[in-house]
Amino acid sequence: MPLDVAAGTFGPLENFSNDVVHFLHTSPDGQRLLARSTSGWTFVCGRDAQDRRLLGQHLGHTAQWHPDSRRFLGWEIDYGTVGFDVETNRRLGMLFPWLTGDHWLCLGPTGH
């Protein structure tokens, strides 16, 4: 992992994708790093080099880890708020704020 938060040190440089990295966010427990490319692909990287995987596209232009270091919420300009669980590797749902008045639309992971 490029950054060891606990030790306050940097490791060797690593490539996340062939694109420019838009943001990097360390999980609250310091065990995972969330990265998003400018083309919208989100990756998660653990402490082991083998623990790196692509989560999906459009999971958040910006993202905020949940305190459990397992889930995060991402904000997509065109889609609203997206929830994602990195351990089960699945979306948790989406919130759409573009309804009239103070109403929001919430879609679960199954589309309901």
C-alpha distances in whole Angstrom, upper triangle without the diagonal:
4,6,7,10,12,12,12,10,8,6,8,9,8,11,11,15,18,18,18,15,18,15,12,13,11,13,15,14,11,9,9,8,11,12,16,17,21,22,21,19,16,13,11,7,7,5,7,7,10,10,10,13,15,17,20,22,24,22,22,22,21,19,19,18,20,20,20,16,17,19,19,22,22,25,26,29,31,31,30,28,26,24,22,20,17,18,21,20,23,25,26,29,30,32,34,36,38,41,45,45,42,42,38,38,35,34,33,30,33,35,38
4,7,10,12,12,11,9,6,5,6,6,7,10,11,14,17,17,16,13,16,14,11,12,11,14,16,16,12,12,11,9,12,12,15,16,19,22,21,19,17,14,12,10,10,9,11,10,13,13,12,15,17,19,21,23,24,22,22,22,20,19,20,19,22,22,22,18,20,21,21,23,22,25,26,29,31,31,30,28,26,25,23,22,19,21,24,22,25,26,28,30,31,33,35,36,38,42,45,45,42,42,39,38,36,35,34,32,35,37,39
4,6,9,9,7,6,5,6,9,9,10,13,13,17,20,20,18,15,17,14,10,11,9,12,13,13,9,10,10,9,12,13,16,18,21,23,22,21,18,15,13,11,11,9,12,12,16,14,14,17,19,20,23,24,25,23,22,22,20,18,18,17,20,19,20,16,18,20,20,22,22,24,26,29,31,31,30,27,26,25,23,22,19,21,24,23,26,26,28,30,30,32,34,35,38,41,44,44,41,41,38,38,35,35,34,32,36,37,39
4,6,6,6,5,6,7,11,12,13,17,17,20,23,23,22,19,20,17,13,13,10,12,13,11,8,9,10,10,14,15,19,21,24,27,25,23,20,18,15,12,11,9,12,13,16,15,16,19,21,22,25,26,27,25,24,24,22,20,19,17,20,18,19,16,18,20,20,23,24,26,28,31,34,33,32,29,28,26,24,23,20,21,24,24,27,28,29,31,32,33,36,37,40,43,45,45,42,42,39,39,37,36,35,33,37,38,40
4,6,5,7,9,11,14,15,16,19,19,22,25,25,23,19,20,16,13,11,8,10,10,9,6,9,10,10,14,16,19,22,24,27,25,24,21,18,16,14,12,11,14,16,19,17,18,20,22,22,25,27,27,24,23,23,21,19,17,15,17,16,17,14,17,19,19,22,22,25,27,30,33,32,30,28,26,25,23,22,20,21,24,24,26,27,28,30,31,32,34,35,38,41,43,43,40,40,37,37,35,35,34,32,36,37,39
4,6,8,11,13,16,18,19,22,22,25,28,28,26,23,24,20,17,15,11,12,11,9,7,10,12,13,17,19,23,25,28,31,29,27,24,21,18,16,14,12,15,18,20,18,20,23,25,25,28,30,30,27,26,27,24,22,20,18,19,17,17,15,18,21,21,24,25,28,30,33,36,35,33,30,29,27,25,24,21,22,26,26,28,29,29,32,33,34,37,38,41,43,46,45,42,42,39,40,37,37,36,34,38,39,41
4,5,9,11,15,17,18,22,22,26,29,29,27,24,25,22,18,17,14,15,15,13,10,12,15,15,19,21,24,26,29,32,30,29,26,23,20,18,16,13,16,18,21,20,21,24,26,27,30,32,32,29,29,29,26,24,23,21,22,20,21,19,22,24,24,27,28,30,33,35,38,37,36,33,32,30,28,27,24,25,28,28,31,32,33,35,36,37,40,40,44,46,49,48,45,45,42,43,40,40,39,37,41,43,44
4,7,10,14,15,17,20,21,24,27,27,24,21,22,19,16,15,13,15,15,14,11,13,15,15,18,19,22,24,27,30,29,27,24,22,20,17,16,14,17,19,22,21,21,24,26,27,29,30,31,28,27,27,24,23,21,20,22,20,21,19,22,24,23,26,26,29,31,33,36,36,34,32,31,29,28,27,24,26,29,29,31,32,32,35,35,36,38,39,42,45,47,47,44,44,41,42,39,40,39,37,41,42,44
4,7,10,12,15,18,19,23,25,25,23,20,22,19,16,16,14,16,17,16,12,14,15,15,18,19,22,24,26,29,28,27,24,22,19,17,16,13,16,16,20,19,20,23,25,26,29,30,31,28,27,27,25,24,23,22,24,23,23,21,23,25,25,27,27,30,32,34,37,36,35,33,32,30,28,28,25,26,30,29,31,32,33,36,36,37,40,40,43,46,49,48,46,46,43,43,41,41,40,38,41,43,45
4,7,9,11,14,16,19,21,21,19,17,19,17,14,15,13,16,18,17,13,14,14,13,16,16,19,21,23,26,26,24,22,19,17,15,14,12,14,14,18,18,18,21,22,24,27,27,28,27,26,25,23,22,22,21,24,24,24,21,23,25,24,26,26,28,30,32,35,35,34,32,30,29,27,27,24,25,29,27,30,31,32,35,35,36,38,39,42,45,48,48,45,45,42,42,40,40,38,37,40,41,44
4,7,9,12,14,18,20,21,19,17,20,18,15,16,15,17,19,18,14,14,14,13,16,16,20,20,23,26,25,23,21,18,17,13,13,11,12,11,15,16,16,19,21,23,26,27,28,27,26,26,25,24,24,23,25,25,25,21,23,25,25,27,27,29,31,33,35,35,35,33,31,30,27,26,23,24,28,26,29,31,32,35,35,37,39,40,43,46,49,49,47,46,43,43,40,40,39,36,40,41,44
4,6,10,13,16,17,19,18,16,19,18,16,18,17,20,22,21,17,17,16,15,17,16,19,20,22,24,25,22,21,18,17,14,15,13,13,11,15,16,15,18,20,23,25,26,28,27,27,26,25,25,25,24,27,27,27,24,25,27,26,29,28,30,31,33,35,35,35,33,32,31,28,28,24,25,28,27,30,31,33,36,36,38,40,41,43,47,50,50,48,47,44,44,41,41,39,37,40,41,44
4,7,10,12,14,15,14,13,16,16,14,16,16,19,22,22,18,17,16,14,16,14,16,16,19,21,21,19,18,16,16,13,15,14,14,12,15,16,14,17,18,21,23,24,25,24,24,23,23,23,24,23,27,27,27,23,25,26,25,27,26,28,28,30,32,32,33,31,29,29,27,26,23,25,28,25,28,29,32,34,34,36,37,39,41,44,47,48,46,45,42,41,39,38,37,35,38,39,42
4,6,9,11,13,13,12,15,15,13,15,15,18,21,21,17,16,14,12,14,12,14,14,17,18,19,17,15,13,13,11,13,12,12,9,12,13,11,13,15,18,19,20,22,22,22,22,21,21,22,22,25,26,26,22,23,24,23,25,24,26,26,28,30,30,31,29,27,27,24,24,20,22,25,22,25,26,29,31,31,33,35,37,39,42,45,46,44,43,40,39,37,36,35,32,35,36,39
4,6,8,9,10,9,13,14,13,16,16,19,23,23,19,18,16,13,13,11,12,11,14,15,16,14,13,11,12,11,14,15,14,11,13,14,11,12,13,16,17,18,20,20,20,20,20,20,22,22,25,27,26,23,23,23,22,24,22,24,24,26,27,28,28,27,25,25,23,23,20,22,24,21,24,25,28,29,29,32,33,35,36,40,43,44,42,41,38,37,35,34,33,30,33,34,37
4,7,8,9,8,11,11,11,13,15,17,20,21,18,17,13,11,10,8,9,8,12,13,13,10,10,7,9,9,12,14,14,11,12,12,9,9,9,12,13,14,16,16,17,16,17,17,19,19,22,24,24,20,20,20,19,20,19,21,20,23,24,24,25,24,22,22,19,20,17,19,21,18,20,21,24,26,26,28,29,31,33,36,40,41,39,38,34,33,31,30,29,27,29,30,33
4,5,8,8,11,13,13,16,18,20,23,24,21,20,17,14,13,10,9,7,10,10,11,9,10,9,11,12,16,18,17,14,15,15,11,11,9,12,13,13,15,16,17,16,18,18,21,21,24,27,26,23,22,22,20,22,19,21,20,22,23,23,25,24,22,22,20,21,18,21,22,19,21,21,25,26,26,28,29,31,32,36,39,40,39,38,34,33,31,30,29,27,29,30,33
4,7,9,12,14,15,19,21,23,27,28,25,24,20,17,16,13,12,9,10,10,12,11,13,12,15,16,19,21,21,17,18,18,15,14,13,16,15,15,17,18,19,18,20,21,24,24,28,30,30,26,26,25,24,24,22,23,21,23,24,24,26,26,24,25,23,24,22,24,25,22,24,24,27,28,28,30,31,33,33,37,40,42,41,39,36,35,33,32,32,29,31,32,35
4,6,9,12,14,17,20,22,26,27,24,24,20,17,15,11,9,6,7,7,10,9,11,12,15,16,20,22,22,19,20,20,16,15,13,15,14,13,15,16,16,15,17,18,21,23,26,29,29,25,25,24,22,22,19,20,18,20,21,22,23,23,22,23,22,24,21,25,25,22,23,23,26,27,26,28,28,30,30,34,37,39,38,36,33,32,31,30,30,28,30,30,34
4,6,9,11,15,18,21,24,26,23,23,19,16,14,10,9,5,6,8,10,10,12,13,15,16,20,22,22,20,21,21,17,17,15,17,16,14,15,16,15,13,15,17,20,21,25,27,28,24,25,24,21,21,18,19,18,19,20,22,23,23,22,23,22,24,22,25,26,23,24,24,27,27,26,27,28,29,30,33,36,38,36,36,33,32,31,30,31,29,32,31,35
4,6,8,11,14,17,20,22,19,19,16,12,10,7,6,4,6,9,10,9,9,10,12,13,17,19,20,18,20,18,15,15,13,15,15,13,14,14,13,11,12,13,16,18,21,23,24,21,21,20,18,18,16,16,16,18,20,20,21,20,19,20,19,21,19,22,24,21,22,22,24,25,24,25,26,27,29,32,35,36,34,34,31,30,29,28,29,27,30,30,33
4,7,10,14,17,20,22,20,20,17,13,11,7,5,5,5,9,9,10,10,11,13,15,18,21,22,21,22,20,17,17,15,15,15,13,12,13,11,8,9,11,14,16,20,22,23,20,21,19,16,16,13,13,13,14,17,18,18,18,17,19,18,20,19,23,24,21,22,21,23,23,21,22,23,24,25,29,32,33,31,31,28,28,27,26,27,26,29,28,31
4,7,10,13,16,18,16,17,14,10,8,6,6,7,9,12,11,11,10,11,12,13,16,18,20,19,21,19,16,16,15,15,15,14,13,12,10,9,8,9,11,13,17,19,20,17,18,17,14,14,12,13,13,15,18,18,18,17,16,17,17,18,17,20,22,20,20,20,21,22,21,22,23,24,26,29,32,32,30,30,27,27,26,26,26,25,28,28,31
4,7,10,13,15,12,13,10,7,6,5,7,9,12,14,13,12,10,10,10,10,13,15,17,16,18,16,14,14,14,14,15,15,15,13,12,11,10,9,10,11,15,16,18,14,16,15,13,14,13,15,16,18,21,21,20,18,17,17,16,17,15,18,21,18,20,19,21,22,22,23,25,26,28,31,34,34,32,32,29,29,27,27,26,25,29,29,31
4,6,9,12,10,11,8,6,5,7,9,12,15,17,15,14,11,11,10,10,12,14,17,17,19,16,14,15,15,14,16,16,16,13,12,12,9,8,8,8,12,13,14,11,13,12,10,12,11,14,16,19,21,21,19,17,16,15,14,15,13,16,19,17,19,18,19,21,20,22,24,25,27,30,33,33,31,30,27,27,25,25,25,24,27,28,30
4,6,8,6,8,6,5,6,9,12,15,18,20,18,17,13,12,10,10,10,11,15,16,17,15,14,15,16,16,18,19,19,16,15,16,13,11,9,8,11,11,12,9,11,12,11,14,14,17,19,22,25,24,22,19,18,17,15,15,13,15,19,17,19,19,20,22,22,24,26,27,30,33,36,36,33,32,29,29,27,27,26,25,29,30,31
4,5,5,6,5,6,8,11,14,18,20,22,19,18,14,13,10,10,10,11,15,17,18,14,14,15,16,15,18,19,19,16,15,17,14,11,9,6,8,8,9,5,8,9,9,12,14,17,20,23,25,23,22,19,17,15,13,13,11,13,16,16,17,18,18,20,21,22,25,26,30,32,35,35,32,31,28,28,25,25,24,23,26,28,29
4,5,8,8,10,11,15,18,21,24,26,23,22,18,17,14,14,13,14,17,19,21,17,18,19,20,19,21,23,22,19,18,19,16,13,10,7,8,6,7,6,9,11,11,14,16,19,22,25,27,26,23,20,19,17,16,15,14,15,18,18,20,20,19,22,23,24,27,27,31,33,36,35,32,31,29,29,26,27,25,25,28,30,31
4,6,8,10,13,16,19,23,26,27,25,23,19,17,14,13,11,11,15,18,19,16,17,19,20,19,22,24,24,21,21,22,19,16,13,10,10,8,8,6,10,12,13,16,19,22,25,28,30,28,26,23,21,19,17,15,14,14,18,19,21,21,21,24,25,26,29,30,34,36,39,38,35,34,31,32,29,29,27,26,29,31,32
4,6,8,11,14,17,21,24,26,23,21,18,16,12,11,9,9,13,15,17,14,15,17,19,19,22,23,24,21,20,21,19,16,14,11,13,11,11,8,11,14,14,17,19,22,24,27,30,28,27,24,22,20,18,16,14,15,19,19,21,22,22,25,26,27,30,31,35,37,40,40,36,36,33,33,30,30,29,27,31,32,34
4,7,10,13,17,20,23,25,23,20,17,14,10,9,6,6,10,12,14,11,12,14,17,16,20,22,23,20,20,22,19,16,15,12,13,12,11,8,10,13,14,17,19,22,25,28,30,28,27,24,22,19,17,15,12,12,16,16,19,20,21,24,26,27,30,32,35,38,41,41,37,36,33,33,30,30,27,26,29,31,33
4,7,10,13,16,20,21,19,16,13,10,7,6,5,7,10,11,12,9,9,11,13,13,16,18,19,16,17,18,16,13,13,10,12,12,11,8,9,11,12,15,16,19,21,25,26,25,24,21,19,17,14,13,10,11,15,14,16,18,19,22,23,25,28,29,32,35,38,38,35,34,31,30,28,27,25,23,27,28,30
4,6,10,13,16,18,16,14,11,8,6,5,6,9,11,12,13,10,9,11,12,12,15,16,17,15,14,15,14,11,12,10,13,14,14,10,11,12,12,14,14,17,19,22,24,23,22,20,18,16,14,14,11,13,16,15,17,18,19,22,22,24,26,28,31,34,37,37,34,33,30,30,27,27,25,23,27,28,30
4,7,10,13,15,13,11,7,6,5,7,9,12,14,14,15,12,10,10,10,10,12,13,13,11,11,12,11,8,9,9,12,14,14,11,11,11,9,11,11,14,15,19,20,19,19,16,14,14,12,12,10,13,15,13,15,15,17,19,19,21,23,25,27,30,33,34,31,30,27,27,24,24,23,21,24,25,28
4,7,10,12,10,8,6,5,6,8,11,14,16,15,16,13,10,10,10,10,11,12,12,11,10,10,10,9,11,12,15,17,18,14,15,14,12,13,12,14,15,17,19,19,19,17,15,15,14,15,12,16,18,15,16,16,19,20,20,22,23,25,27,30,33,34,32,31,28,27,25,25,24,22,25,26,29
4,7,8,6,6,4,6,9,11,15,18,19,18,18,16,13,12,10,10,10,9,9,9,8,8,9,9,12,13,17,20,20,17,17,15,13,13,11,12,12,14,16,16,17,15,14,15,14,16,14,18,19,16,16,16,18,19,18,20,21,23,25,28,31,32,30,29,26,25,24,23,23,21,24,24,27
4,5,5,5,7,8,12,14,17,20,21,19,20,18,14,13,11,12,11,9,10,11,10,9,11,12,16,17,21,23,24,21,20,19,16,16,14,14,13,15,16,17,18,18,17,18,17,19,17,21,22,18,19,18,21,21,20,22,23,25,26,29,32,34,32,31,28,27,26,25,25,23,26,26,29
4,5,7,9,12,15,17,21,23,24,22,23,22,18,17,14,15,13,10,10,12,11,9,11,14,17,19,23,25,26,23,23,21,18,18,14,14,12,13,15,16,17,18,17,19,19,21,20,24,24,21,21,20,23,22,21,22,22,23,24,28,31,32,31,30,27,27,26,25,26,25,27,27,30
4,6,9,12,16,18,22,25,25,23,23,22,18,16,13,14,11,8,9,11,11,10,13,15,19,21,24,27,27,24,24,22,19,18,15,15,12,13,14,15,17,18,17,19,18,21,20,23,24,20,20,19,22,21,20,22,21,23,24,27,30,32,31,30,27,26,25,24,25,23,25,25,28
4,6,10,13,16,20,23,24,22,22,20,17,15,11,11,8,5,5,7,8,7,10,12,16,17,20,24,24,21,20,18,16,15,11,12,9,11,12,12,14,14,13,15,15,17,17,20,20,17,16,15,18,18,16,18,18,20,21,25,28,30,29,27,24,23,22,21,21,19,22,21,25
4,7,10,13,17,20,21,19,19,17,13,11,7,8,6,4,6,8,9,10,12,12,16,17,20,23,23,20,18,17,15,15,12,13,12,14,15,15,16,16,14,15,13,15,14,17,18,14,14,14,17,18,17,19,20,23,24,27,31,32,31,29,26,24,23,21,21,19,21,21,25
4,7,10,14,17,18,17,17,14,11,9,6,6,6,6,8,7,8,9,10,10,13,13,16,19,19,16,15,13,12,12,10,12,12,15,16,15,16,15,12,13,11,12,11,14,15,12,12,12,15,16,16,19,20,22,24,27,31,32,30,29,25,24,22,21,20,18,21,21,24
4,7,10,14,14,13,13,11,7,6,4,5,7,9,11,10,11,13,13,12,14,13,16,19,18,15,14,13,12,14,13,15,16,19,20,19,19,18,15,15,12,12,10,13,14,11,13,14,17,18,19,22,23,26,28,31,34,35,33,32,28,27,25,23,22,19,22,23,26
4,7,10,11,11,11,8,6,6,7,7,10,12,14,12,13,15,14,12,13,12,14,16,15,12,11,11,11,14,13,17,18,21,22,21,21,18,16,14,11,11,8,10,12,10,13,14,16,19,20,22,25,27,29,32,35,36,34,32,29,28,25,24,22,20,23,24,27
4,7,8,8,8,6,4,7,9,10,13,16,18,15,16,18,17,15,15,14,16,17,16,12,12,14,14,17,17,20,21,24,26,25,24,22,19,18,15,14,10,12,15,13,16,18,20,22,23,26,28,30,33,36,39,40,37,36,32,31,29,27,26,23,26,28,31
4,6,7,8,5,6,9,12,13,16,19,21,18,19,21,19,17,17,14,16,16,15,11,12,14,15,18,19,22,24,27,29,27,27,24,21,19,16,14,11,11,15,14,17,19,21,24,25,28,30,32,35,38,41,42,39,38,34,33,30,29,27,25,28,30,32
4,7,9,7,9,12,15,17,20,23,24,22,22,24,22,20,19,17,19,18,17,13,14,17,18,21,22,26,27,30,32,31,30,27,25,23,20,18,14,14,18,17,21,23,24,27,29,31,34,36,39,41,44,45,42,41,37,37,34,33,31,28,31,33,36
4,5,5,8,11,15,17,20,23,25,23,24,26,25,22,22,20,21,21,20,16,16,19,20,24,24,28,29,32,34,32,32,29,27,25,21,19,15,15,18,18,21,24,26,29,30,33,36,38,40,43,46,47,44,43,39,38,35,34,32,29,32,34,36
4,5,7,10,13,16,19,22,24,22,24,25,24,22,23,21,23,24,22,18,18,21,21,24,24,28,28,31,33,32,32,30,27,25,22,20,16,17,19,18,22,24,26,29,31,33,36,38,40,43,47,47,45,43,40,39,36,34,32,29,32,34,37
4,6,9,12,15,18,21,24,22,24,25,25,23,24,22,23,24,22,19,18,20,21,24,24,28,28,32,32,31,32,29,26,24,21,19,15,15,17,16,20,22,25,28,30,33,35,38,40,43,46,47,45,43,39,38,35,33,31,27,30,32,35
4,7,10,12,16,19,21,19,21,23,22,20,20,18,20,20,18,15,14,16,18,21,21,25,25,29,30,28,28,26,23,21,17,15,11,11,14,13,17,19,21,24,26,29,32,34,37,39,43,44,41,39,36,34,31,30,27,24,27,29,32
4,7,9,13,15,18,16,18,20,20,18,19,17,19,21,19,15,14,16,16,19,19,22,23,26,27,26,26,24,21,19,16,15,11,12,14,12,15,18,20,23,24,27,30,32,34,37,41,42,39,38,34,33,30,28,26,23,26,28,31
4,6,9,12,15,14,16,18,19,17,18,17,19,21,19,16,14,15,15,18,17,20,20,24,24,23,24,22,18,17,14,13,10,11,12,10,13,15,18,20,22,25,27,30,32,34,38,39,37,35,32,30,27,25,23,20,23,24,27
4,6,9,12,11,14,15,16,15,17,17,19,21,20,17,15,15,15,16,15,18,17,21,21,20,21,19,16,16,13,13,10,12,13,9,11,13,16,18,19,22,24,27,29,32,35,37,35,33,29,27,25,23,21,18,21,22,25
4,7,10,8,11,14,15,13,15,14,16,19,18,15,13,12,12,13,12,15,15,18,19,17,18,16,13,12,9,9,8,10,10,7,8,9,13,15,16,19,21,24,26,28,32,33,31,29,26,24,21,19,18,15,17,19,22
4,7,7,10,12,14,13,16,16,18,21,21,18,16,14,13,14,12,14,13,16,16,14,16,15,12,12,10,12,11,14,13,9,9,9,13,14,14,18,19,22,24,26,30,32,30,28,24,22,20,18,17,14,16,17,20
4,6,8,10,13,13,16,17,19,23,22,20,18,16,14,14,11,12,10,13,13,12,14,13,11,13,12,14,14,17,16,13,12,11,14,14,14,17,17,20,21,24,28,30,28,26,23,21,19,17,17,15,17,17,21
4,6,7,10,11,14,16,18,22,22,20,18,15,13,12,9,9,7,9,9,8,10,10,8,11,11,14,15,18,18,14,13,11,13,13,11,13,14,16,18,21,24,26,25,23,19,18,17,15,16,14,17,16,19
4,7,9,8,11,12,14,18,18,16,15,12,9,8,6,7,7,11,11,9,10,8,6,8,8,11,11,15,15,12,11,9,11,11,10,12,14,16,18,21,24,26,24,22,19,17,16,14,14,13,16,16,19
4,5,6,9,11,14,17,18,16,16,13,9,7,4,4,5,8,10,9,9,7,7,9,10,13,14,17,18,15,14,12,13,12,11,12,13,15,17,20,23,24,22,21,18,17,16,16,16,16,19,18,21
4,7,10,13,16,19,21,19,18,16,12,10,7,6,5,7,10,10,10,10,10,13,13,17,17,21,21,18,17,15,17,16,14,14,15,16,17,21,24,25,23,22,19,19,19,19,20,19,22,21,24
4,7,10,13,16,18,16,17,14,10,8,6,5,7,9,12,12,11,10,10,12,13,16,16,20,21,18,18,16,17,16,14,15,16,16,18,22,24,25,23,22,20,20,19,20,20,20,23,23,25
4,7,10,13,14,12,13,10,7,6,4,6,9,12,15,13,12,9,9,9,10,13,13,16,18,16,15,14,14,14,13,14,16,17,20,23,25,26,23,23,20,20,18,19,19,18,22,22,23
4,7,9,11,10,11,9,6,5,6,9,12,15,18,16,14,11,11,10,11,12,13,16,18,16,16,15,14,15,15,15,17,18,21,24,26,26,23,23,20,20,19,19,19,19,23,23,24
4,6,8,6,8,6,4,7,9,12,15,18,20,19,16,13,12,10,10,10,10,13,15,15,15,14,14,15,16,17,19,20,24,26,29,29,26,25,22,22,20,20,19,19,22,23,24
4,5,6,7,5,5,7,11,14,17,20,22,20,17,14,13,10,10,10,11,13,15,15,15,14,13,15,15,16,20,20,24,26,29,28,25,24,21,21,19,19,18,18,22,23,23
4,5,8,8,9,11,14,17,21,24,26,24,21,17,16,14,13,12,13,14,17,17,18,17,16,18,19,20,23,24,27,29,32,31,27,27,24,25,22,23,21,21,25,26,26
4,5,7,9,12,15,19,22,25,27,24,22,18,17,13,12,10,11,11,14,15,16,16,15,18,19,21,24,25,29,31,33,33,29,28,25,25,22,22,20,20,23,25,26
4,6,8,11,14,17,20,24,26,23,21,18,16,13,11,9,9,10,13,13,15,15,15,18,19,21,24,26,29,31,34,34,30,29,26,26,23,23,21,20,23,25,26
4,7,11,13,17,20,23,25,22,20,17,14,11,9,6,6,6,9,10,11,12,12,15,17,19,23,25,28,30,33,33,30,28,25,24,21,20,18,17,20,22,23
4,7,10,14,16,20,21,18,17,13,11,7,6,4,6,8,10,10,10,10,9,12,13,15,19,21,24,26,29,29,26,25,21,21,17,17,15,14,18,19,20
4,6,10,13,16,18,16,14,10,8,6,6,7,8,11,12,11,11,10,9,11,12,14,17,18,21,24,27,27,24,23,19,19,16,16,15,14,18,19,20
4,7,10,13,15,12,10,7,6,5,6,9,11,14,15,14,12,10,9,10,9,10,13,15,18,20,23,23,21,19,16,16,14,14,14,14,17,18,19
4,6,10,12,10,8,6,5,6,8,11,13,16,17,14,13,11,11,11,9,10,12,14,16,19,22,23,21,19,16,16,14,15,15,15,18,18,20
4,6,9,8,6,5,6,9,11,15,16,20,20,18,16,13,13,12,10,9,10,11,13,17,20,20,18,17,14,15,14,15,16,16,19,18,20
4,6,5,5,6,7,11,13,16,18,21,21,18,17,14,15,13,10,10,10,11,13,16,19,21,19,18,15,15,14,15,16,16,19,18,20
4,6,6,9,11,14,16,20,21,25,25,22,20,17,18,16,12,12,10,11,11,15,18,19,18,18,15,15,16,17,19,19,22,20,22
4,6,10,11,15,17,21,22,26,25,22,20,17,18,15,12,11,9,11,10,14,17,19,19,17,15,14,15,15,18,18,20,18,20
4,7,8,12,14,18,20,23,22,19,17,13,14,11,8,8,7,9,10,13,16,18,17,15,12,11,12,11,14,14,16,14,16
4,7,10,13,17,19,22,22,20,17,13,13,10,7,6,5,7,8,11,15,16,15,13,10,10,10,11,13,14,17,15,16
4,7,10,14,16,19,19,17,15,11,10,8,5,5,7,8,11,14,17,18,16,14,11,11,9,10,12,13,16,15,16
4,7,10,13,16,15,13,11,7,7,6,5,7,9,12,14,17,20,21,19,17,13,12,10,10,10,10,13,13,15
4,7,10,13,12,11,9,6,5,5,6,9,12,14,17,19,23,23,21,19,15,14,11,10,10,9,13,13,15
4,6,9,9,7,6,4,5,8,9,12,15,18,21,23,26,27,24,22,19,17,14,13,11,10,13,14,16
4,6,6,6,6,6,7,10,13,16,19,21,24,26,30,30,27,25,22,20,17,16,13,11,14,16,18
4,6,5,7,9,10,13,16,19,22,24,27,29,33,33,31,29,25,24,20,19,16,14,17,19,21
4,5,8,11,12,15,18,21,24,27,30,32,35,36,33,31,27,26,22,21,18,15,18,21,22
4,6,9,10,14,17,20,23,26,29,30,34,35,32,30,26,24,20,18,15,12,15,18,19
4,7,10,13,15,19,22,25,27,29,33,34,31,29,25,23,20,18,15,12,14,17,19
4,6,9,12,16,18,22,24,26,29,31,28,26,22,20,16,14,11,8,11,13,15
4,6,8,12,15,18,20,22,26,27,25,22,18,16,13,11,8,6,9,11,13
4,7,10,14,17,19,21,24,25,22,20,16,14,11,9,6,5,9,10,12
4,7,10,13,16,17,21,22,19,17,13,11,7,5,4,5,8,8,9
4,7,10,12,14,17,19,17,14,10,8,6,5,7,8,11,9,10
4,6,9,11,14,15,13,10,7,6,5,7,9,11,14,12,12
4,6,8,11,13,11,9,6,5,6,8,11,14,15,13,13
4,6,9,10,8,7,5,7,9,12,15,17,19,16,16
4,7,9,9,8,7,8,11,13,17,19,21,17,18
4,7,7,6,6,7,11,13,17,20,21,17,17
4,6,6,8,10,14,17,20,23,24,21,20
4,6,9,12,15,18,22,25,26,23,22
4,7,10,13,17,20,23,24,22,20
4,7,10,13,16,20,21,18,17
4,7,10,13,16,18,15,14
4,7,10,13,14,11,10
4,7,10,11,9,8
4,7,8,6,5
4,5,5,5
4,6,7
4,6
4
